Amino acid sequence: MSSGMRGGFGRSRGGQQGGFNMGGGNMQQMLKQAQRMQSEMQKEQEEINETVFEGTSGGGAVTIKMKGDKSLQSIEIKPEVVDPDDVEMLQDMIVAAFSDAANKVDEMTHEKMDKYSAALGG
C-alpha cells in the first residue's frame, strides 16, 4: 500500500472518522431539542385532558361537561325542556351540546399543539 492510501477509513485531515461530518454536536442538540419539545407536548396534552370543557345548547337548556380526552363528565337538562311528546328535540339538544364541548376541546388542542407542528416545519 502506498503511503497515501489508508483504505479510506482512517482519520481525515479534519479529524472525523471516515471523512464524514455528521454534525455530531448539532445532531445531539437537535435531538435534545426534539426530546424537550416532546416532553412539553405531553405535558400540555395532559393538561388539556384534565381540563373540563362545557358545551351548551337550547340557550343553556342542556349542558354537557367533558374532559379534554372527551370523556363525558356530566349532562344537565333543565326540566322545562323535557317533553315526553318531543323526545327527538331533547336528543338533538344533547348531541348539539356534546358537539359544542368537543369543538372547544379541539380548538384548545389545536391552539396549544399548532406551535409544535410549526416548529417542526409542518
C-alpha positions in Angstrom: 0.0 0.0 0.0 1.3 3.4 -0.8 1.7 6.0 1.9 -1.3 8.0 0.6 -3.7 5.0 0.7 -5.2 4.2 4.1 -8.2 2.3 3.0 -10.4 5.3 3.1 -11.5 4.7 6.7 -8.7 6.3 8.6 -8.7 9.7 10.1 -9.1 12.5 7.6 -7.4 15.9 7.9 -10.5 17.3 9.7 -10.2 14.7 12.4 -13.6 13.0 11.7 -13.7 9.2 11.4 -14.1 8.1 7.8 -14.0 11.7 6.5 -17.8 12.2 7.2 -19.0 15.1 9.2 -22.4 14.2 10.5 -22.7 17.3 12.6 -22.4 15.3 15.8 -22.8 18.3 18.0 -25.7 19.8 16.0 -27.4 16.4 15.8 -27.2 15.9 19.5 -28.5 19.4 20.1 -31.4 18.8 17.7 -32.2 15.5 19.4 -32.2 17.2 22.8 -34.5 19.9 21.5 -36.9 17.4 20.0 -37.0 15.5 23.3 -37.7 18.7 25.1 -40.5 19.6 22.7 -42.0 16.1 23.0 -41.9 16.4 26.8 -43.6 19.8 26.6 -46.2 18.5 24.2 -47.0 15.6 26.5 -47.4 17.9 29.5 -49.7 20.2 27.6 -51.8 17.3 26.3 -52.1 16.0 29.9 -53.3 19.5 31.0 -55.8 19.5 28.2 -57.0 16.0 29.1 -57.7 17.2 32.7 -59.4 20.4 31.7 -63.2 20.3 31.9 -65.0 21.8 28.9 -68.6 22.8 28.9 -70.9 22.7 25.9 -74.5 24.0 25.8 -77.5 24.0 23.5 -81.0 25.3 23.6 -79.9 28.6 25.3 -78.5 26.7 28.2 -81.3 24.1 28.4 -78.8 21.3 28.0 -75.2 21.5 29.4 -72.5 18.9 28.8 -69.3 18.7 30.7 -66.4 16.7 29.3 -62.7 16.4 29.9 -60.1 17.2 27.2 -59.8 13.5 26.4 -63.6 13.8 25.5 -64.7 11.6 28.4 -68.2 12.7 29.4 -68.4 14.1 33.0 -72.0 15.2 33.3 -75.2 16.1 31.5 -77.5 18.7 32.9 -81.0 19.1 31.4 -83.4 21.8 32.6 -86.8 20.1 33.5 -88.8 22.5 31.3 -87.2 21.2 28.1 -88.2 17.6 28.9 -91.3 17.0 26.8 -92.4 13.3 26.6 -94.1 14.1 23.2 -90.9 15.5 21.7 -88.0 13.3 22.8 -86.3 13.9 19.5 -85.8 17.6 20.3 -84.1 16.7 23.6 -81.9 14.2 21.8 -80.9 16.8 19.3 -80.0 19.3 22.0 -77.9 16.7 23.8 -76.0 15.9 20.6 -75.6 19.7 19.9 -74.2 20.3 23.4 -71.8 17.4 23.1 -70.6 18.7 19.8 -70.1 22.2 21.3 -68.0 20.8 24.1 -66.0 18.6 21.7 -65.3 21.6 19.4 -64.0 23.5 22.4 -61.6 20.6 23.2 -60.4 20.6 19.6 -59.9 24.4 19.5 -57.8 24.3 22.6 -55.8 21.3 21.4 -55.1 23.0 18.1 -54.2 26.3 19.8 -51.7 24.6 22.1 -50.3 22.0 19.7 -50.0 24.1 16.5 -46.9 25.8 17.8 -45.1 22.4 17.9 -46.1 21.4 14.3 -44.9 24.9 13.2 -41.6 24.4 14.9 -41.2 21.0 13.2 -42.0 22.6 9.8 -45.5 21.2 9.5 
